[in-house]
Amino acid sequence: MTASAATLLRTAAELTGYPPEDDRAERAVVMTMGALHEGHASLIQTARAVVGPAGQVVVTVFVNPLQFGESADLDRYPRTLDADLAVAGAAGADVVFAPSVDEVYPGGEPQVRISAGPMGERLEGASRPGHFDGMLTVVAKLLHLTRPDVAFFGQKDAQQLALIRRMVRDLNFPVEIVGVETAREPDGLALSSRNRFLDPHERHTALALSRALFAARDRLAAQQALHARAQTAGATEGRAAGLTRLGEARLAADAQAVARARPDGGPAAVRAAARTILDDAAAEQPPLDLDYLALVDPADFTEIPDDRTDGDAILAIAGRVGATRLIDNIPLTFGAPA
C-alpha cells in the first residue's frame, strides 16, 4: 500500500460496498473529528500494524454536532479534509469515511440517544453536559456503519475511552476496543487539534498541564523508591532520631524520609505535586484557568481516596488558556515495585 491509496467515501452505501472484492479481511477503524495530526497518525499506524497488510484500516472524519455545547465551538472546530486525506494515507489508511451531518443524522438530531450514565456526568461530563451522550451515540452509529473487528482510540481522551469500553461491554458490540498511548510534542504537550489555537505565550502556559502530570508521576516513583530502600535497610524512626542526636541533620532527614515512605507514594502527595505546578501556572500571563485536577479509578472515574495503597489510577487535568480548553492525563499504578 502506498501513501496515495486512501479512498475517500462519503456515504454509508459506498462504505457498505467497500471493498467489493473481499469482505473477509480484518477491519480496523480509527474515529476522528478531522484536523489530523501526528497523534492520529500514530493511531492509524498502530491499526495498520495490528491488522497487517491484508487488513483494512478505515479512518472516520466527522465533526459530531451532538458533542458541542455551543454552536460557536462547533463552528470554530478546524476542518481540513484535504490535509486529513494526506495524513491518513501516509499513515496507512485504506479508506477515509467523511460523511455529512445529513448522512449520519438523516432525520435531524436523533430522538433516541445512548446515555453515558453516572460516569458520563463526572469530570468532562460535568464541565460539558451532554457531551458524552452525543459522543457515544455517534460512536455507536459509526461502529454499525464501519463494522470493524477492532477500533483504536487515544488514551489522551481517557474518560471517553473508558465510556466506549463500557458501552461495548454493556451493549454487546462485537468489536475489540484498543487504547493507544498519548502522543506528545517534544516539549511534552499532548498533541491536540486545539493546539493550533495557542499563541506562543499561551503555549508556554499550557505546558503546565503535562509538567504537572510528570511531576506527580516522579513524586510517586520517588516515594516507591524510598519505600523499597526502607524494606531493604530496615529503616526506622529510631535511626533517624539517633542521627539527629549526633548532629547529622542531612542524614537524619534522609533516614526519616525512608522510614516514613509509604508503598503507594500517597495519593495526596501525588495530587500535591501536580497542584504545585498548576498553582504557579495560574499566576502566569496568560494564566491557566484550571477546570479540574482529579486522581480517579480508570474503571468508573470516581475519585481515589487518600488511603489507597495499590491499584491503577488516572491523573486527569483540564484547563483553559485564553480561549482554548485543553485536557491531559497520565496513568499511574500505586503499590508498584520501584
QUIJOHU-V416381 format. One record per run of one state. SS is the DSSP state (helix for helix, strand for strand, loop for the rest). FROM is the first residue (numbers start at 1). LEN is the number of residues. If there is no record, write none. Layout:
SS_FROM_LEN + SS_FROM_LEN
This chain:
loop_1_6 + strand_7_3 + loop_10_2 + helix_12_5 + loop_17_10 + strand_27_6 + loop_33_5 + helix_38_14 + loop_52_4 + strand_56_6 + loop_62_3 + helix_65_3 + loop_68_3 + helix_71_6 + loop_77_4 + helix_81_11 + loop_92_3 + strand_95_3 + loop_98_3 + helix_101_4 + loop_105_13 + helix_118_4 + loop_122_2 + helix_124_4 + loop_128_3 + helix_131_16 + loop_147_3 + strand_150_5 + loop_155_3 + helix_158_13 + loop_171_5 + strand_176_5 + loop_181_3 + strand_184_1 + loop_185_5 + strand_190_1 + loop_191_2 + helix_193_5 + loop_198_2 + helix_200_34 + loop_234_3 + helix_237_9 + loop_246_3 + helix_249_12 + loop_261_6 + helix_267_16 + loop_283_5 + strand_288_9 + loop_297_6 + strand_303_1 + loop_304_7 + strand_311_11 + loop_322_2 + strand_324_11 + loop_335_4
